[in-house]
Amino acid sequence: MIGVLLAGVVFMNVAVLRLNIRLDQVGRDRVRLRADNAQLASQLSSAQAAARIQALAQKKLGVQPALAQETTYLNLNK
Amino acid sequence: MAPRLANRRIRLLLAVLTLAFAVTFARAFWLQVVRAPKLERLAAQQHRETITTPASRGTIYDRTGSPLAIGEEATTVYADPRQVQNARKIAVEAGHALDLDPNKIYPQLLDKKRSFVYVKRKADPERAAALERRGLAGLDFYPEERRSYPQHSVASQVLGYAGVDNTGIAGLELGLERYLSGTPGTQTIVRDPFGRTIDVVSSTPERPGRDVFLTLDHTLQAKVESVLRSTVEKWHAAGGTAVVLDPKTGAVLAMSSAPGFDANNFAKVPSSLQRNRAVTDTYEPGSTFKAVTYAAALTDKVVTPNTTFTLQPSIQVADRRISDAEPRPTETMTVAEMLARSSNVGTITVAELLGKRRLGSWIERFGFGKKTGIDFPGESPGITLPVDRWSGSTIGNVPIGQGIAVTPVQMAAAYAALANKGVWLQPHLVDHVRGRSPEKVARHRVVSPAIAQELMGMLQGVVSTQGTGGEAAVPGYTVAGKTGTASKLDPRGGYSHTDYVASFVGIVPASAPKFVVLVAIDEPRGQIFGGVVAAPAFRDIARFGLQYLEVPPDDPASLKDAVGAPLG
């Protein structure tokens, strides 16, 4: 009986140890994922900067910003 | 084997085992009981560690949810000179990997009196990882957060920047420090000989900083900066400032000063370029201030827009003779025409009828001489002279925007009050902090809706063929506004004859205002007039903003006559 209990204690301690190691790894993963997320958000913000998109559209596609006179607004209430 | 011999051997084995057990027990007793406290302390020193878990700094977003300031991962590289075995090799390899001068690192690595020297703080994580893989003894690494401004120069003066320790140093990074900075956590952990965590003894989690959402729109902001930059370049000006306000809410949609700078390289930029001059610096507003004089005169029923005056070419006020910017003969003008043509003589005539005490109280009522309360650190209250200290000629200066210093945001807020049916709203840059309700915006009525409407009508006259601000006209939309051309103070005394501030403040569409746009160009060359230098910049900003926010034209007839010009 005592032997079974001792084996249980040892088993439990090993399990706790493994969980702690896993917890540590998960914590590191969390930090890394947060950092990756921030990095991607930063890259996305740089990529969607209006001035950059406009410059690229003009340079690569040859498009021009629309003239105010060429914009037509529809009044859906009429 | 004889049973007797066997018994002897068993007894011997028993004795050996008993002795071994006794020795083991004695050793265990010695270690577990006698030396236990000391060994426990030693073990704790070797395996236990209390580490601070830094709190990440909150992100600053614009009104569309685009990040303007964000924390990125970086790696700090440091060395323990006492552990360094080959200082020359480390200096060369670290210098090569991190773009550092090895000659500067090398002497530090030789200093055996120190156990910690920075090699590079917040280095690029990939480069640092490559260096770490080389396994150089004495070199170590830890992760840190580095503040990054992904849109570079966009809103850089407003955002400010955070320093190497991730605390705000300037701008909103400083002003919002209490929200952006979190609270670091602590962890007491037990490590195994391989450095892996095997137990967490105690833990206080870090509390990350709160995210902040601004009222700025990064697209409009970028456009304002672009227009301002090209205007400053075109007129070879010393600088320029622009503010775009939503008059219905007091929200600042764009705020910029030119020349600007990339907030990621703030350390290399002179501090003069880092100031958010729309809030921290003052200028003499010149004729844009006349709207205040006329608002006061109309409210106090001194004049109406149709009251006529016969105006001499110049007017004597105490020891000064003041004339209009453009020479003219004696003319009869209505009050509306006096504002449209920016007549100094007419405005001073009206101000004299109003009197200095009433004018002084109206200046205060419009918020000049005191801070607007905008949520940006270092706001200037401007400079107004108390009425008791006015000289005889002050009534000839102040009504036309001389002898008074205002901030661009004060002036924009005053015009926003006219656009908002007479109600002044506190300009603000922060929409809300994540997890908190938006702050209540301070407001007070300045003029009645009727007077605001009368003034809007008069200001529309400025942006007409008869007015000084015709260049501000936006095809398809009604525009109300006022030009300003103010000579700067000469450091040697008096006013300069070469240095001016050319400005324009406009409201568009005048029938249902969406924007108030202020543009002030400092020391333009070639031309000095607000209607020539600043009004076109207003037009370009307003035209872009209206199309960007899909505001339908309120004056479609004017589109037919317009000659198209690209928005870009």
Chai-1 contact restraints between the chains, C-beta under 6 A:
chainA,res_idxA,chainB,res_idxB,connection_type,confidence,min_distance_angstrom,max_distance_angstrom,comment,restraint_id
A,L17,B,I198,contact,1.0,0.0,6.0,A-B,restraint_1
A,N20,B,I198,contact,1.0,0.0,6.0,A-B,restraint_2
A,N20,B,D199,contact,1.0,0.0,6.0,A-B,restraint_3
A,I21,B,R196,contact,1.0,0.0,6.0,A-B,restraint_4
A,D24,B,T197,contact,1.0,0.0,6.0,A-B,restraint_5
A,A35,B,E73,contact,1.0,0.0,6.0,A-B,restraint_6
A,A38,B,I70,contact,1.0,0.0,6.0,A-B,restraint_7
A,A38,B,G71,contact,1.0,0.0,6.0,A-B,restraint_8
A,A38,B,E72,contact,1.0,0.0,6.0,A-B,restraint_9
A,Q39,B,E72,contact,1.0,0.0,6.0,A-B,restraint_10
A,A41,B,P67,contact,1.0,0.0,6.0,A-B,restraint_11
A,A41,B,I70,contact,1.0,0.0,6.0,A-B,restraint_12
A,S42,B,I70,contact,1.0,0.0,6.0,A-B,restraint_13
A,S42,B,E72,contact,1.0,0.0,6.0,A-B,restraint_14
A,S42,B,S148,contact,1.0,0.0,6.0,A-B,restraint_15
A,S42,B,P150,contact,1.0,0.0,6.0,A-B,restraint_16
A,S45,B,S66,contact,1.0,0.0,6.0,A-B,restraint_17
A,S45,B,P67,contact,1.0,0.0,6.0,A-B,restraint_18
A,S45,B,P150,contact,1.0,0.0,6.0,A-B,restraint_19
A,S46,B,P150,contact,1.0,0.0,6.0,A-B,restraint_20
A,A49,B,Q151,contact,1.0,0.0,6.0,A-B,restraint_21
A,A50,B,T219,contact,1.0,0.0,6.0,A-B,restraint_22
A,A50,B,A222,contact,1.0,0.0,6.0,A-B,restraint_23
A,A51,B,A222,contact,1.0,0.0,6.0,A-B,restraint_24
A,Q64,B,P566,contact,1.0,0.0,6.0,A-B,restraint_25
A,P65,B,P566,contact,1.0,0.0,6.0,A-B,restraint_26
A,P65,B,L567,contact,1.0,0.0,6.0,A-B,restraint_27
A,P65,B,G568,contact,1.0,0.0,6.0,A-B,restraint_28
A,L67,B,G564,contact,1.0,0.0,6.0,A-B,restraint_29
A,A68,B,G476,contact,1.0,0.0,6.0,A-B,restraint_30
A,A68,B,R543,contact,1.0,0.0,6.0,A-B,restraint_31
A,A68,B,Q547,contact,1.0,0.0,6.0,A-B,restraint_32
A,Q69,B,L559,contact,1.0,0.0,6.0,A-B,restraint_33
A,Q69,B,A562,contact,1.0,0.0,6.0,A-B,restraint_34
A,Q69,B,G564,contact,1.0,0.0,6.0,A-B,restraint_35
A,T71,B,Q547,contact,1.0,0.0,6.0,A-B,restraint_36
A,Y73,B,P552,contact,1.0,0.0,6.0,A-B,restraint_37
